[in-house]
């Protein structure tokens, strides 16, 4: 009986060509798959979905607090905006630490600690009487807490699935799109009804519930057979041949990632992903003014961000299903959707009706949602499930840097040209450049695959 897992590591392929594996091994792997994808595994997906919904929904909806905080603290829009930017950045910068903690302690305690930290930060900010309290609560503690919640929420799902891993990951990261659609209207109503402090109290309650969701994120019990132990030993022997050639990479990325046969593809993927992230955040800031300048009423332009969120949910679900299919590799899927999406920011600068904006925003979310959902399956296919937490932590750190760079860069272009359309042009160019880097990654990946086929035929 053959395992349904789509893409083994290259080093595993090498071992399989050198030594035959007994029939007991796939049987044991199949038993592990069946036991690890039962009800408890889907509960982990639900818990991950809700955690990501709360944390991403909160970060995407920070704009709801801009006006009340400006009035209360008597600060400029730029100063208050930096509170939200720093929150997003810290949640990304803490990702490598979160990945290390997940490897050492497991997903459950890390997510629990992150939820408690973020809850305390939100409560602290709700009682703040000056800007220091707002930065300390909303930016520092909440950002760190969200970072500690996000990595275990993704890794826990991947650990509990094998044959339907990509679909499960796609479902869990749909929480970001759901939060983007649901949390902003909820916060707007809470602020109008109870003020910004009351809204933060409600967010603290929602975040505290994530501590309970984190307790559901169990680590699956795996028993490694003698065959698997022997295979791991032989795989380490194969990888050791490359150790001396990649000293710098092993220092920067760690022994296992630096010695991976796909490390070059991984590095190209990180670069391309950073360019895509830079492009992704620009429309969120400049789409509404561009639409209003084209004649879209202000009350309708607010729905454009929700259209992106709805499209993102649809795209993530489709990407999760496609990445599990043997005919669809996540790298090829990512290259395709990123390359196609580069045209949309340019089209958004030309349309002048609400339904056109809404359709293009939905398509933008649909395509970029597929890229985001394919990230974890792509990392698993390149680095292996055991290196997902570390690889995802490094990637999230780079994403944090990218998210800090692009808004000021777009703002500088808009200030120099006094034209908001320049921000959309920049987004389109960054996506085009990202698609080119992904194409280079596909070339390197395909070349290594052809070498492997040649090696197997010898």
ZIKA-V866086 format. One record per backbone hydrogen bond with DSSP energy under -0.5 kcal/mol. CO is the residue of the C=O (numbers start at 1). NH is the residue of the N-H. If there is no record, write none. Layout:
co:CO nh:NH
co:CO nh:NH
//
This chain:
co:6 nh:8
co:9 nh:13
co:10 nh:14
co:11 nh:15
co:12 nh:16
co:13 nh:17
co:14 nh:18
co:15 nh:19
co:22 nh:25
co:22 nh:26
co:23 nh:27
co:24 nh:28
co:25 nh:29
co:26 nh:30
co:27 nh:31
co:28 nh:32
co:29 nh:33
co:30 nh:34
co:31 nh:35
co:32 nh:36
co:33 nh:37
co:34 nh:37
co:35 nh:38
co:38 nh:42
co:39 nh:43
co:40 nh:44
co:41 nh:45
co:42 nh:46
co:43 nh:47
co:44 nh:48
co:45 nh:49
co:46 nh:50
co:47 nh:51
co:48 nh:52
co:49 nh:53
co:50 nh:54
co:51 nh:55
co:52 nh:56
co:52 nh:57
co:53 nh:57
co:54 nh:58
co:55 nh:59
co:56 nh:60
co:57 nh:61
co:59 nh:62
co:61 nh:64
co:62 nh:65
co:63 nh:66
co:63 nh:67
co:65 nh:69
co:66 nh:70
co:67 nh:71
co:68 nh:72
co:69 nh:73
co:70 nh:74
co:70 nh:75
co:76 nh:80
co:77 nh:81
co:78 nh:82
co:79 nh:83
co:80 nh:83
co:80 nh:84
co:81 nh:85
co:82 nh:86
co:83 nh:87
co:84 nh:88
co:85 nh:89
co:86 nh:90
co:87 nh:91
co:88 nh:92
co:89 nh:93
co:90 nh:94
co:92 nh:95
co:94 nh:98
co:95 nh:99
co:96 nh:100
co:97 nh:101
co:98 nh:102
co:99 nh:103
co:100 nh:104
co:101 nh:105
co:101 nh:106
co:102 nh:106
co:106 nh:110
co:107 nh:111
co:108 nh:112
co:109 nh:113
co:110 nh:114
co:111 nh:115
co:112 nh:116
co:113 nh:117
co:114 nh:118
co:115 nh:119
co:116 nh:120
co:117 nh:121
co:118 nh:122
co:119 nh:123
co:120 nh:124
co:121 nh:125
co:122 nh:126
co:123 nh:127
co:124 nh:127
co:125 nh:128
co:130 nh:134
co:131 nh:135
co:132 nh:136
co:133 nh:137
co:134 nh:138
co:134 nh:139
co:135 nh:139
co:135 nh:140
co:136 nh:141
co:137 nh:142
co:139 nh:143
co:140 nh:144
co:141 nh:145
co:142 nh:146
co:143 nh:147
co:144 nh:148
co:145 nh:149
co:146 nh:150
co:147 nh:151
co:148 nh:152
co:149 nh:153
co:150 nh:154
co:151 nh:155
co:152 nh:156
co:153 nh:157
co:154 nh:158
co:155 nh:159
co:156 nh:160
co:157 nh:160
co:158 nh:161
co:162 nh:165
co:164 nh:168
co:165 nh:169
co:166 nh:170
co:167 nh:171
co:168 nh:172
co:169 nh:173
co:170 nh:174
co:172 nh:175
co:173 nh:176
co:173 nh:177
co:174 nh:178
co:175 nh:179
co:176 nh:180
co:177 nh:181
co:178 nh:182
co:179 nh:183
co:179 nh:184
co:181 nh:185
co:182 nh:186
co:183 nh:187
co:184 nh:188
co:185 nh:189
co:186 nh:190
co:187 nh:191
co:188 nh:192
co:189 nh:193
co:190 nh:194
co:190 nh:195
co:191 nh:195
co:194 nh:198
co:195 nh:199
co:196 nh:200
co:197 nh:201
co:198 nh:202
co:199 nh:203
co:200 nh:204
co:201 nh:205
co:202 nh:206
co:203 nh:207
co:204 nh:208
co:205 nh:209
co:206 nh:210
co:207 nh:210
co:208 nh:211
co:208 nh:212
co:209 nh:213
co:210 nh:214
co:211 nh:215
co:212 nh:216
co:213 nh:216
co:213 nh:217
co:214 nh:217
co:216 nh:218
co:217 nh:108
co:218 nh:220
co:220 nh:222
co:222 nh:224
co:223 nh:225
co:225 nh:229
co:226 nh:230
co:227 nh:231
co:228 nh:232
co:229 nh:233
co:230 nh:234
co:231 nh:235
co:232 nh:236
co:233 nh:237
co:234 nh:238
co:235 nh:239
co:236 nh:240
co:237 nh:241
co:238 nh:241
co:239 nh:242
co:240 nh:243
co:242 nh:245
co:242 nh:246
co:243 nh:246
co:244 nh:247
co:246 nh:250
co:247 nh:251
co:248 nh:252
co:249 nh:253
co:250 nh:254
co:254 nh:258
co:255 nh:259
co:257 nh:260
co:260 nh:263
co:262 nh:266
co:263 nh:267
co:264 nh:268
co:265 nh:269
co:266 nh:270
co:267 nh:271
co:268 nh:272
co:269 nh:273
co:270 nh:274
co:271 nh:275
co:272 nh:276
co:273 nh:277
co:274 nh:278
co:275 nh:279
co:276 nh:280
co:277 nh:281
co:278 nh:282
co:279 nh:282
co:279 nh:283
co:280 nh:284
co:281 nh:285
co:282 nh:285
co:282 nh:286
co:283 nh:287
co:286 nh:290
co:287 nh:291
co:288 nh:292
co:289 nh:293
co:290 nh:294
co:291 nh:296
co:292 nh:295
co:297 nh:300
co:297 nh:301
co:298 nh:302
co:300 nh:303
co:301 nh:304
co:302 nh:306
co:303 nh:307
co:304 nh:308
co:305 nh:309
co:306 nh:310
co:307 nh:311
co:308 nh:312
co:309 nh:313
co:310 nh:314
co:311 nh:315
co:312 nh:316
co:313 nh:317
co:314 nh:318
co:315 nh:319
co:316 nh:320
co:317 nh:321
co:318 nh:322
co:319 nh:323
co:320 nh:324
co:321 nh:324
co:322 nh:325
co:325 nh:328
co:329 nh:333
co:330 nh:334
co:331 nh:335
co:332 nh:336
co:333 nh:337
co:334 nh:338
co:335 nh:339
co:336 nh:340
co:337 nh:341
co:338 nh:342
co:339 nh:342
co:340 nh:343
co:341 nh:344
co:341 nh:345
co:343 nh:347
co:344 nh:348
co:345 nh:349
co:347 nh:350
co:347 nh:351
co:353 nh:357
co:354 nh:358
co:355 nh:359
co:356 nh:360
co:357 nh:361
co:358 nh:362
co:359 nh:363
co:360 nh:364
co:361 nh:365
co:362 nh:366
co:363 nh:367
co:364 nh:368
co:365 nh:369
co:366 nh:370
co:367 nh:371
co:368 nh:372
co:369 nh:373
co:370 nh:374
co:371 nh:375
co:372 nh:375
co:373 nh:377
co:374 nh:378
co:375 nh:379
co:376 nh:380
co:377 nh:381
co:378 nh:382
co:379 nh:383
co:379 nh:384
co:380 nh:384
co:384 nh:387
co:385 nh:388
co:387 nh:391
co:388 nh:392
co:389 nh:393
co:390 nh:394
co:391 nh:395
co:392 nh:396
co:393 nh:397
co:394 nh:398
co:395 nh:399
co:396 nh:400
co:397 nh:401
co:398 nh:402
co:399 nh:403
co:400 nh:404
co:401 nh:405
co:402 nh:406
co:403 nh:407
co:404 nh:408
co:405 nh:409
co:406 nh:410
co:407 nh:411
co:408 nh:412
co:409 nh:413
co:410 nh:414
co:411 nh:415
co:412 nh:416
co:413 nh:417
co:414 nh:418
co:414 nh:419
co:419 nh:422
co:420 nh:423
co:420 nh:424
co:421 nh:425
co:422 nh:426
co:423 nh:427
co:424 nh:428
co:425 nh:429
co:426 nh:430
co:427 nh:431
co:428 nh:432
co:429 nh:433
co:430 nh:434
co:431 nh:435
co:432 nh:436
co:433 nh:437
co:434 nh:438
co:435 nh:439
co:436 nh:440
co:437 nh:441
co:438 nh:442
co:439 nh:443
co:440 nh:444
co:441 nh:445
co:442 nh:446
co:443 nh:447
co:444 nh:448
co:445 nh:449
co:446 nh:450
co:447 nh:451
co:448 nh:452
co:449 nh:453
co:450 nh:454
co:451 nh:455
co:452 nh:456
co:453 nh:457
co:454 nh:458
co:455 nh:458
//
